[in-house]
């Protein structure tokens, strides 16, 4: 139930942001193992299904410096 509420909230925030062309940053944090990545992946998948122009790129930033993150992003954008 709690995860479902968080999922709907995140989906709503991001959907409104995309439809209004409003840029935002979201920090989604919590202790390890509570399902943060599962919720984020589901919301992104649902948003991708609504908008075919949506480009889903995921980069693991753990133990990477800024240069490595930018290179990963540019590589995935192609």
CORJO-V824438 format. One line per field, one symbol per residue. phi: phi as a letter, one per 30 degrees, with the letter a starting at -180 (. if undefined). psi: psi as a letter, one per 20 degrees, with the letter a starting at -180 (. if undefined). burial: I if it has 16 or more other ideal C-beta (glycine too) atoms within 10 Angstrom, else O. A space follows every 10 residues. Layout:
phi=???
psi=???
burial=???
This chain:
phi=.ddddddddd eddddddddc hcdacbccbl ddjcjedddd dddddddddd bdddccbcbd ddhbdedddd dddddddi
psi=gghgggghgg ggghgggghj lpprppoorr qpjikghggg gggggghhhh oiipoopppo ipkqrgghgg ggghghh.
burial=OOOOOIIOOI IOOIOOOOOO OOOOOOOOOO OOOOOOOOII OOIIOOIOOO OOOOOOOOOO OOOOOOOOOO OIOOOOOO
